[in-house]
Amino acid sequence: MPKEFSRSSRIAEQVQRELAELIRLELKDPRVGLITLTGVDLTPDYAHAKVFYTTLAAGAARQEIEAGLRRASGFLRRELGRRIRIHTLPELHFVFDDSVERGDRLSRLIDEAVASDRKHEG
């Protein structure tokens, strides 16, 4: 495993931990309710960070959360700079992670298929 990869992944994990805490404790925007950060992808030069998040909110509420996160990105980046010492502080790009939603939908489809099979057998 290359040294740079492990450093990069450690920094990404630290960014994720710090952002989760900042969002939970410091962010006062009511639009950003309960979200879970699911991962952070840093560019090799640390200039940009894709911050993946998920929420149980849907539709307009999800759009409000996204708007709130975009609006708060400058504040979050500044606060991150006070907590993490790296050369380049990444610009934050929030991306909705639909993998949880997809997994839930697939799980329901499987349950429906199993129930349907049992009904036809019975």
C-alpha positions, 0 to 999 in steps of 0.5 A: 500500500503506497504511503500517499494512499494511506495519508490521503485516506487518513486525512479523508477520514479526519475530514469526515469526522470533523465535519460530522461533529461541526455539522452536529454541534456548530451548524445553526442552519435549521434546514440541515437536520439529521444527516449522516456523512457516509464518506469523503473523497479528496483530490490528490492535491487536497484542493477539493473534497466530495462529502457524501451524505445521506438523510431520511428526508425526501423531495423538497426537504432534501433540496433544503438540506442541500441548499443549507450545506452549500450555504454553510460550506464556507463556514465549515471549511473555515472551521475545518481549517482550525481543526486540521493542519494540512497545506491546502484546505479542500473546497467542500462539495456536498453530494447526496449518497443514494446507496442507503436509499437504493439498498432499502429499495432493493431490500423491499423488492426482495421481501415482496418477491419472497412474500409473492413466492410464498403466496403462490406456493401456498 
